[in-house]
Structure formats: C-alpha cells, structure tokens
Amino acid sequence: MKKQIIAAISTHPIRAAFLLILPFLLGPPMHQALGQGNAGKRSLAANMSQVAPPSTGAITGTYAPAKPAPNIPAIGQPLSAIGQSQLPTLSSGAAGANPDRTLRTPVYPQPCNSKIYDIAGFGASGVTNTTRIYDIGTNTWTTGAACPASLSDLATAYWNGKIYVAGGYNGSGATNTLYIYDIASNTWSNGPNMPTAVYLPGFGIINGKLYVASGNTGGGEVPNLQVYDIASNTWSTGTPVPTPVTGPGSAVYQGKLYLFGGAAPFPTTTTITQIYDPVSNTWSSGPNMNVNRLWFYGGAVDNTSIVAPGGDQSPGIPINDNEQLTATWAIKAPLPFPARGPFAVSDGTVVYIGGGYDGSTVHADLLRYDPVANTYTPLASSPDVHYLSHAVLVPCNGPPCTPGGQLVPASRVSGCARLAFISRPTGSFMPWAGAPPTQLAAISLTRSNMIRWLTLGQPSPPLLPTTR
C-alpha cells in the first residue's frame, strides 16, 4: 500500500489527496514558455597589434606581419574570405623570401557546444521515455533515441561519452534496470541490473563508478549504497547510508557524493546533509538545509558550491525555494514558480534549471541561474513538459581539428587549444604531436577568449581579442 501511495503522490496528486488527505490538485495543461534568450553573435577585432616575446629558436628567421592588416571575418563566416596576402609570412631571410614557409591555410575547429541531456521523467499524463537534448550554444532543443523504458525518479549520470540511467519508477513500481546511452551513436544498451530495485535515490558518478544511494523500494526507504563499476561492468555495495531517505537532492561535489534533504521516513521531510567519501568508504554529516523538502535535485558549480532549487516541503506542496551550499546552506532568490522535481545541472559557472510541477501545471521552462548575480534568465522551453527527470550536462570536448571550418569564439571550443600546422611546400595538414618540427607555422586558439597566430621560434604575432 505504501508503494502505491508514494507513486500516486509523484504522478497523480488527486489520488494522493484522497490517500493522504493533502490539499492540492493536478491539472496539467501544457506550459507556456517564459521566453527565449538571445544567443547573440560575437565578432573579432579587425585590428592587429604586434606582440613580441623572446624567440624559442625552433626556426630562425624573420616574422613579417601581414600587409595590409588582415580583414578577419566575423564568426560563422567562411575563412576563405581571408586572402593569402593577408596571412603571416615566415622566412629564413628577408620577409617573404621563402614562400615554402608561408602560412597559407588557416586552421580552426568547427563550432562545438556543450549540451544538456534530460531523460524520461513524468510528463503531463504519466511517465515518459523522451531523450531531450538542449544545445547551450544555440539555445535549441532536439530529441535523441528514446529510452528503452518509460521512467521517472531515476538516477542519471554521465561518464566518458555515455549516460547511465539506473533504477526509477516504471509506472507500476520500482525497477532495478540499468540503461546506457551512447551519445556518439545515439543508441541505448542494457547494463547489468542493480541488486536492489529503487526509485528516488541519491546518485552520482565519481572516478568511473556510479553510486546509487538509498531511495525507496515501494515498501519504504533502504540504506543500500549500490555501486556500479563501469570498467568491470559489475555492481557491488558500499557502506550503508546512515539515514535512509526518499527523494533527496544529490550532487557530486569536491570528489564526494552529497545527499541533502529527502523524506526520512516518507512522508516526513528532513534538512540533513549526508556526505559519502568514496576513498575511505565512509559517511559524515554536513550542514543542515534551511528548508526541509524532497523531490528535488542539486547542481554542483565546479568545486565552489551546490545549488538546489525546488522540491516539495511536504508531499503535495511544491515550493520555489532555492538554496546554495558553500560552507553552509544559504537561501537564494526564489524560483519564478513552485517546482517539484526540476532538473539542475551546471557548466561550472551557471546552473540550468528545467521543468517542474507547480501543483497544477507541469512545466517545460528552462532557466539559467547565475549564482553570482543571483538572477534567472528564461531560455528556450523543452519540446514537452516534464518533472522528476534529472539531466546531465555533457561538456564540449572539441571536434577533431580540421583545416578550414569557421572562426569560433574560444569559449565554444575545448580540447583544441593548439590546433594544427600547415607544412610547406607539401601543403599537408598535421595535428600537433610532440615537439614541433621545423618549417612549420601554426595557429592556436587560447582558452582566454583570444585567437593567437603563431610562428614557431619567432616573436609571437598578434593577439586578436574576441568581443563578448
């Protein structure tokens, strides 16, 4: 009976009102979008200024600045707009004396954006299997291959190109399945089942291991810490959770798994923070939250803080509370609406908050929360409404460096800090590998939002700062 009550609370608040005598209703009309943010194009400064650090001696000779000053195309414009006469020249004597050492073909990566993957969860009329994909750079949504099962209340985590979905509520009860989504191939596969079926656990991946902590079997909370080793494709158990909880917020923070809040036991909500150290396989206590709640998630902002928005203070009462953990939990600006189960993921600077159920409406909203400014910015809404479907943020690792392409801001590229060389007279393309050979010129994209033109062993040519 308890299993049915918990499931009904999550999915059908009217039934929950009858079962638990709680004053709330569910009426799930489709959500109206808050609005879309402007992506905004960036451009590069057209003027170049000479910067001359000491020579490394890899190639002797003279750097000849381009004459006239290069006309750098805007971001997104094909690089063919740059004429050969506008490119830097490397020579062993007088400027331009050795055309075989002329950098004739610029090399840039193709644009690369980080993406958010939000999988399954409750929709307007029950559990879903939708794979929602949000492109941060373009502020647009697409969908991927559907999850093999319709689920909510699942553990979702990312590691090395794949997303792991463990447990959850399948519409009738707790499940112990493990599904694995390969981002590159847009395909799903099955992993080994968890030892214990649970929904609404705490979870996270640390160093190649997925931790599924506590949760509810449908008959009550369990203290189990279930550990999936990705490399060995096997499950094991860790030290049990000191206080078993249903629907806590959770996040991987500073190398540890944090569980905060939840119901212990359901439906009594708590403010406790429990911290698991995978190195010592031990649990410790952290600072209490300000507001007791369950059915929410947390997003770790690098190693500086955790942001935890939304949830229900008591089952059936969604709230708009938002708290941030640094040394202690602090109340932050409230969400624009009460939200049960919105996802919360961070790119290390801001937190993306999506979906949620406010007590009468299921939302498709996506908000960008800036912890420093303590403000929310509406972004493009997802293609369908959802809640209790946690998401993962997959960072852009950079595409293979290839000749040509488009000029892009450094903030949209990672993994290609040093791009490539063009060898003359052969004209062949070679990626950076080991010590740079002679008679080469290179272009490099720095991580400080600058485009750097390099000639090896010569005074460094100009820096072109991007305009943000």
MINUPA-621579 format. One record per residue (C-alpha): x, y, z. Coordinates in steps of 0.5 Angstrom, whole numbers, padded with zeros to 4 digits. Example, Ala and Ser with C-alpha at 12.3 -4.5 7.8 and 13.67 -1.06 7.14 Angstrom:
<nodes>
+-------+-------+-------+
|    xx |    yy |    zz |
+-------+-------+-------+
|  0025 | -0009 |  0016 |
|  0027 | -0002 |  0014 |
+-------+-------+-------+
</nodes>
This chain:
<nodes>
+-------+-------+-------+
|    xx |    yy |    zz |
+-------+-------+-------+
|  0000 |  0000 |  0000 |
|  0006 |  0005 |  0002 |
|  0009 |  0004 | -0005 |
|  0002 |  0006 | -0008 |
|  0002 |  0012 | -0004 |
|  0009 |  0014 | -0006 |
|  0008 |  0013 | -0013 |
|  0001 |  0017 | -0013 |
|  0004 |  0023 | -0010 |
|  0009 |  0023 | -0015 |
|  0004 |  0022 | -0021 |
| -0003 |  0023 | -0019 |
| -0004 |  0029 | -0014 |
| -0011 |  0028 | -0014 |
| -0011 |  0021 | -0012 |
| -0005 |  0023 | -0007 |
| -0010 |  0028 | -0004 |
| -0015 |  0022 | -0003 |
| -0010 |  0018 |  0000 |
| -0006 |  0022 |  0004 |
| -0011 |  0028 |  0005 |
| -0007 |  0033 |  0003 |
| -0010 |  0040 |  0000 |
| -0007 |  0040 | -0007 |
| -0010 |  0039 | -0014 |
| -0006 |  0037 | -0021 |
| -0009 |  0040 | -0027 |
| -0003 |  0039 | -0033 |
| -0005 |  0044 | -0038 |
|  0001 |  0045 | -0043 |
|  0006 |  0050 | -0040 |
|  0007 |  0057 | -0044 |
|  0014 |  0059 | -0045 |
|  0018 |  0064 | -0041 |
|  0021 |  0066 | -0047 |
|  0028 |  0066 | -0051 |
|  0034 |  0069 | -0049 |
|  0038 |  0072 | -0055 |
|  0044 |  0068 | -0057 |
|  0048 |  0074 | -0060 |
|  0054 |  0074 | -0064 |
|  0061 |  0075 | -0062 |
|  0066 |  0079 | -0067 |
|  0073 |  0079 | -0067 |
|  0077 |  0086 | -0067 |
|  0080 |  0087 | -0074 |
|  0086 |  0091 | -0072 |
|  0092 |  0087 | -0070 |
|  0098 |  0089 | -0065 |
|  0105 |  0087 | -0065 |
|  0107 |  0082 | -0059 |
|  0114 |  0080 | -0059 |
|  0116 |  0075 | -0053 |
|  0123 |  0072 | -0054 |
|  0124 |  0067 | -0059 |
|  0125 |  0060 | -0058 |
|  0130 |  0058 | -0063 |
|  0126 |  0053 | -0066 |
|  0126 |  0057 | -0073 |
|  0131 |  0062 | -0075 |
|  0129 |  0068 | -0079 |
|  0124 |  0074 | -0079 |
|  0117 |  0075 | -0078 |
|  0114 |  0079 | -0083 |
|  0107 |  0082 | -0081 |
|  0101 |  0081 | -0086 |
|  0101 |  0088 | -0090 |
|  0096 |  0090 | -0091 |
|  0092 |  0089 | -0084 |
|  0088 |  0083 | -0085 |
|  0081 |  0083 | -0085 |
|  0079 |  0078 | -0080 |
|  0072 |  0075 | -0082 |
|  0066 |  0075 | -0077 |
|  0065 |  0069 | -0073 |
|  0061 |  0064 | -0078 |
|  0064 |  0067 | -0084 |
|  0068 |  0062 | -0088 |
|  0075 |  0063 | -0087 |
|  0076 |  0063 | -0095 |
|  0075 |  0071 | -0094 |
|  0082 |  0071 | -0092 |
|  0087 |  0073 | -0098 |
|  0094 |  0070 | -0098 |
|  0097 |  0076 | -0098 |
|  0094 |  0078 | -0091 |
|  0097 |  0072 | -0088 |
|  0103 |  0072 | -0083 |
|  0110 |  0070 | -0087 |
|  0115 |  0066 | -0084 |
|  0122 |  0067 | -0088 |
|  0129 |  0065 | -0087 |
|  0132 |  0072 | -0089 |
|  0128 |  0078 | -0092 |
|  0121 |  0078 | -0091 |
|  0117 |  0074 | -0096 |
|  0124 |  0071 | -0099 |
|  0122 |  0064 | -0098 |
|  0115 |  0062 | -0100 |
|  0115 |  0055 | -0098 |
|  0115 |  0057 | -0091 |
|  0109 |  0062 | -0092 |
|  0103 |  0060 | -0087 |
|  0098 |  0060 | -0093 |
|  0092 |  0056 | -0090 |
|  0089 |  0058 | -0083 |
|  0086 |  0052 | -0079 |
|  0080 |  0053 | -0074 |
|  0076 |  0048 | -0071 |
|  0068 |  0047 | -0072 |
|  0064 |  0050 | -0067 |
|  0063 |  0046 | -0061 |
|  0057 |  0047 | -0056 |
|  0056 |  0043 | -0049 |
|  0049 |  0040 | -0049 |
|  0044 |  0038 | -0043 |
|  0041 |  0031 | -0044 |
|  0035 |  0030 | -0040 |
|  0032 |  0023 | -0040 |
|  0025 |  0021 | -0039 |
|  0021 |  0023 | -0032 |
|  0014 |  0025 | -0031 |
|  0010 |  0029 | -0037 |
|  0003 |  0031 | -0037 |
|  0000 |  0024 | -0036 |
|  0005 |  0020 | -0033 |
|  0012 |  0017 | -0034 |
|  0016 |  0018 | -0041 |
|  0022 |  0016 | -0045 |
|  0024 |  0022 | -0048 |
|  0031 |  0024 | -0049 |
|  0031 |  0031 | -0049 |
|  0037 |  0035 | -0052 |
|  0039 |  0042 | -0050 |
|  0044 |  0046 | -0054 |
|  0047 |  0051 | -0050 |
|  0051 |  0055 | -0055 |
|  0045 |  0055 | -0060 |
|  0039 |  0055 | -0055 |
|  0035 |  0050 | -0058 |
|  0032 |  0043 | -0057 |
|  0032 |  0037 | -0060 |
|  0031 |  0030 | -0058 |
|  0035 |  0023 | -0059 |
|  0033 |  0016 | -0059 |
|  0028 |  0014 | -0054 |
|  0030 |  0011 | -0047 |
|  0028 |  0003 | -0047 |
|  0023 |  0004 | -0042 |
|  0019 |  0010 | -0039 |
|  0021 |  0012 | -0032 |
|  0021 |  0017 | -0027 |
|  0025 |  0018 | -0021 |
|  0031 |  0015 | -0024 |
|  0039 |  0016 | -0022 |
|  0042 |  0019 | -0028 |
|  0050 |  0021 | -0029 |
|  0055 |  0022 | -0035 |
|  0062 |  0019 | -0036 |
|  0066 |  0019 | -0042 |
|  0061 |  0020 | -0047 |
|  0056 |  0015 | -0044 |
|  0050 |  0017 | -0040 |
|  0048 |  0012 | -0034 |
|  0040 |  0011 | -0032 |
|  0039 |  0007 | -0026 |
|  0033 |  0005 | -0023 |
|  0027 |  0009 | -0022 |
|  0019 |  0008 | -0022 |
|  0017 |  0005 | -0029 |
|  0009 |  0007 | -0028 |
|  0008 |  0001 | -0023 |
|  0014 |  0000 | -0018 |
|  0021 |  0001 | -0017 |
|  0026 | -0002 | -0022 |
|  0033 | -0005 | -0022 |
|  0035 | -0004 | -0029 |
|  0041 |  0000 | -0032 |
|  0041 |  0003 | -0039 |
|  0047 |  0006 | -0042 |
|  0046 |  0012 | -0047 |
|  0052 |  0012 | -0052 |
|  0052 |  0020 | -0054 |
|  0056 |  0019 | -0061 |
|  0052 |  0013 | -0064 |
|  0045 |  0016 | -0061 |
|  0044 |  0009 | -0058 |
|  0042 |  0005 | -0052 |
|  0044 | -0001 | -0049 |
|  0043 | -0005 | -0043 |
|  0048 | -0006 | -0037 |
|  0047 | -0011 | -0031 |
|  0041 | -0010 | -0026 |
|  0042 | -0007 | -0020 |
|  0042 | -0011 | -0014 |
|  0036 | -0008 | -0011 |
|  0030 | -0004 | -0014 |
|  0030 |  0003 | -0012 |
|  0027 |  0010 | -0014 |
|  0028 |  0017 | -0012 |
|  0035 |  0015 | -0009 |
|  0041 |  0020 | -0009 |
|  0046 |  0019 | -0014 |
|  0053 |  0021 | -0018 |
|  0059 |  0018 | -0022 |
|  0066 |  0019 | -0018 |
|  0072 |  0016 | -0022 |
|  0068 |  0012 | -0026 |
|  0064 |  0009 | -0021 |
|  0056 |  0010 | -0021 |
|  0054 |  0011 | -0014 |
|  0046 |  0010 | -0012 |
|  0045 |  0012 | -0005 |
|  0039 |  0010 | -0001 |
|  0032 |  0011 | -0004 |
|  0025 |  0007 | -0004 |
|  0023 |  0000 | -0006 |
|  0016 |  0002 | -0005 |
|  0016 | -0001 |  0001 |
|  0020 |  0004 |  0005 |
|  0027 |  0007 |  0005 |
|  0033 |  0003 |  0004 |
|  0040 |  0005 |  0007 |
|  0043 |  0001 |  0001 |
|  0049 |  0004 | -0003 |
|  0050 |  0001 | -0009 |
|  0056 |  0002 | -0013 |
|  0057 |  0000 | -0021 |
|  0064 |  0000 | -0023 |
|  0064 |  0002 | -0031 |
|  0070 | -0001 | -0032 |
|  0069 | -0008 | -0030 |
|  0061 | -0008 | -0031 |
|  0059 | -0010 | -0024 |
|  0055 | -0008 | -0018 |
|  0058 | -0008 | -0011 |
|  0056 | -0005 | -0005 |
|  0059 |  0001 |  0000 |
|  0058 |  0003 |  0007 |
|  0050 |  0004 |  0008 |
|  0047 |  0011 |  0008 |
|  0047 |  0013 |  0016 |
|  0040 |  0016 |  0015 |
|  0036 |  0013 |  0009 |
|  0032 |  0018 |  0005 |
|  0027 |  0018 | -0001 |
|  0028 |  0023 | -0006 |
|  0034 |  0027 | -0003 |
|  0037 |  0032 | -0007 |
|  0044 |  0030 | -0009 |
|  0051 |  0032 | -0013 |
|  0058 |  0030 | -0013 |
|  0062 |  0036 | -0010 |
|  0069 |  0036 | -0009 |
|  0070 |  0029 | -0010 |
|  0065 |  0027 | -0005 |
|  0057 |  0025 | -0006 |
|  0053 |  0029 | -0002 |
|  0045 |  0028 |  0000 |
|  0041 |  0033 |  0002 |
|  0034 |  0033 |  0005 |
|  0029 |  0028 |  0003 |
|  0024 |  0024 |  0007 |
|  0026 |  0020 |  0013 |
|  0022 |  0016 |  0013 |
|  0017 |  0018 |  0008 |
|  0013 |  0023 |  0008 |
|  0017 |  0027 |  0014 |
|  0022 |  0031 |  0010 |
|  0028 |  0033 |  0013 |
|  0034 |  0038 |  0012 |
|  0040 |  0034 |  0014 |
|  0046 |  0033 |  0009 |
|  0050 |  0027 |  0009 |
|  0057 |  0026 |  0005 |
|  0060 |  0020 |  0003 |
|  0067 |  0020 |  0002 |
|  0069 |  0014 | -0004 |
|  0076 |  0014 | -0002 |
|  0075 |  0012 |  0006 |
|  0068 |  0009 |  0004 |
|  0065 |  0013 |  0010 |
|  0060 |  0018 |  0011 |
|  0060 |  0024 |  0015 |
|  0055 |  0030 |  0017 |
|  0054 |  0036 |  0013 |
|  0051 |  0043 |  0015 |
|  0043 |  0043 |  0015 |
|  0039 |  0046 |  0010 |
|  0034 |  0052 |  0012 |
|  0028 |  0049 |  0009 |
|  0026 |  0041 |  0009 |
|  0024 |  0038 |  0003 |
|  0024 |  0032 | -0002 |
|  0023 |  0031 | -0010 |
|  0029 |  0036 | -0012 |
|  0036 |  0036 | -0015 |
|  0043 |  0039 | -0014 |
|  0048 |  0042 | -0019 |
|  0055 |  0043 | -0017 |
|  0058 |  0049 | -0019 |
|  0065 |  0046 | -0020 |
|  0068 |  0046 | -0013 |
|  0065 |  0052 | -0011 |
|  0058 |  0051 | -0009 |
|  0052 |  0047 | -0010 |
|  0045 |  0050 | -0012 |
|  0039 |  0046 | -0010 |
|  0032 |  0049 | -0013 |
|  0025 |  0047 | -0012 |
|  0022 |  0041 | -0009 |
|  0016 |  0039 | -0004 |
|  0017 |  0042 |  0003 |
|  0012 |  0036 |  0005 |
|  0009 |  0031 |  0000 |
|  0004 |  0035 | -0005 |
|  0006 |  0042 | -0003 |
|  0011 |  0045 | -0008 |
|  0016 |  0050 | -0007 |
|  0020 |  0056 | -0010 |
|  0026 |  0055 | -0005 |
|  0033 |  0056 | -0008 |
|  0039 |  0054 | -0003 |
|  0046 |  0054 | -0004 |
|  0052 |  0051 |  0000 |
|  0059 |  0054 |  0001 |
|  0061 |  0053 |  0008 |
|  0053 |  0053 |  0010 |
|  0047 |  0053 |  0006 |
|  0044 |  0060 |  0004 |
|  0037 |  0062 |  0002 |
|  0038 |  0065 | -0005 |
|  0033 |  0068 | -0010 |
|  0027 |  0064 | -0011 |
|  0025 |  0061 | -0017 |
|  0020 |  0064 | -0021 |
|  0015 |  0059 | -0020 |
|  0014 |  0053 | -0015 |
|  0017 |  0047 | -0018 |
|  0017 |  0040 | -0016 |
|  0023 |  0036 | -0019 |
|  0026 |  0041 | -0024 |
|  0033 |  0039 | -0026 |
|  0039 |  0043 | -0024 |
|  0046 |  0042 | -0028 |
|  0052 |  0047 | -0028 |
|  0057 |  0048 | -0033 |
|  0062 |  0051 | -0028 |
|  0059 |  0058 | -0028 |
|  0052 |  0058 | -0028 |
|  0046 |  0053 | -0027 |
|  0041 |  0051 | -0032 |
|  0034 |  0049 | -0028 |
|  0029 |  0045 | -0033 |
|  0022 |  0043 | -0032 |
|  0018 |  0042 | -0025 |
|  0011 |  0041 | -0023 |
|  0008 |  0047 | -0019 |
|  0002 |  0044 | -0016 |
| -0003 |  0045 | -0022 |
|  0002 |  0046 | -0028 |
|  0007 |  0041 | -0031 |
|  0013 |  0046 | -0034 |
|  0017 |  0046 | -0040 |
|  0021 |  0052 | -0038 |
|  0029 |  0052 | -0038 |
|  0032 |  0058 | -0033 |
|  0039 |  0060 | -0033 |
|  0041 |  0061 | -0026 |
|  0047 |  0066 | -0024 |
|  0049 |  0064 | -0017 |
|  0054 |  0071 | -0017 |
|  0048 |  0076 | -0020 |
|  0043 |  0071 | -0016 |
|  0038 |  0072 | -0022 |
|  0035 |  0068 | -0027 |
|  0034 |  0068 | -0035 |
|  0029 |  0065 | -0039 |
|  0032 |  0060 | -0044 |
|  0028 |  0056 | -0050 |
|  0023 |  0051 | -0047 |
|  0023 |  0044 | -0048 |
|  0019 |  0041 | -0053 |
|  0015 |  0037 | -0048 |
|  0013 |  0038 | -0040 |
|  0017 |  0034 | -0035 |
|  0019 |  0034 | -0028 |
|  0023 |  0029 | -0024 |
|  0027 |  0027 | -0029 |
|  0034 |  0029 | -0028 |
|  0039 |  0032 | -0033 |
|  0047 |  0031 | -0034 |
|  0051 |  0037 | -0038 |
|  0056 |  0034 | -0043 |
|  0062 |  0039 | -0044 |
|  0064 |  0040 | -0051 |
|  0071 |  0036 | -0051 |
|  0072 |  0040 | -0058 |
|  0072 |  0036 | -0065 |
|  0078 |  0034 | -0069 |
|  0082 |  0040 | -0071 |
|  0081 |  0040 | -0079 |
|  0083 |  0045 | -0084 |
|  0078 |  0051 | -0086 |
|  0072 |  0051 | -0082 |
|  0069 |  0057 | -0079 |
|  0072 |  0062 | -0074 |
|  0069 |  0061 | -0067 |
|  0070 |  0064 | -0060 |
|  0075 |  0061 | -0055 |
|  0069 |  0060 | -0050 |
|  0066 |  0055 | -0055 |
|  0072 |  0051 | -0056 |
|  0076 |  0046 | -0052 |
|  0081 |  0040 | -0053 |
|  0084 |  0044 | -0059 |
|  0088 |  0049 | -0055 |
|  0093 |  0048 | -0060 |
|  0090 |  0047 | -0067 |
|  0095 |  0045 | -0072 |
|  0100 |  0046 | -0077 |
|  0101 |  0047 | -0085 |
|  0107 |  0045 | -0088 |
|  0110 |  0048 | -0094 |
|  0112 |  0046 | -0099 |
|  0108 |  0040 | -0099 |
|  0101 |  0044 | -0096 |
|  0100 |  0038 | -0092 |
|  0096 |  0038 | -0085 |
|  0099 |  0036 | -0079 |
|  0096 |  0036 | -0072 |
|  0100 |  0038 | -0066 |
|  0104 |  0032 | -0064 |
|  0110 |  0032 | -0059 |
|  0116 |  0037 | -0061 |
|  0114 |  0042 | -0066 |
|  0118 |  0040 | -0073 |
|  0122 |  0046 | -0077 |
|  0119 |  0049 | -0083 |
|  0112 |  0050 | -0080 |
|  0107 |  0055 | -0078 |
|  0101 |  0054 | -0073 |
|  0095 |  0058 | -0071 |
|  0093 |  0057 | -0064 |
|  0086 |  0058 | -0060 |
|  0088 |  0060 | -0053 |
|  0083 |  0059 | -0047 |
|  0083 |  0066 | -0045 |
|  0078 |  0068 | -0051 |
|  0083 |  0070 | -0056 |
|  0086 |  0068 | -0063 |
|  0093 |  0067 | -0063 |
|  0097 |  0067 | -0069 |
|  0104 |  0063 | -0068 |
|  0110 |  0062 | -0072 |
|  0115 |  0057 | -0068 |
|  0121 |  0060 | -0066 |
|  0119 |  0067 | -0068 |
|  0117 |  0073 | -0064 |
|  0109 |  0072 | -0063 |
|  0105 |  0075 | -0068 |
|  0098 |  0079 | -0066 |
|  0093 |  0077 | -0061 |
|  0086 |  0078 | -0063 |
|  0081 |  0079 | -0057 |
|  0074 |  0077 | -0058 |
|  0069 |  0082 | -0056 |
|  0064 |  0078 | -0052 |
+-------+-------+-------+
</nodes>
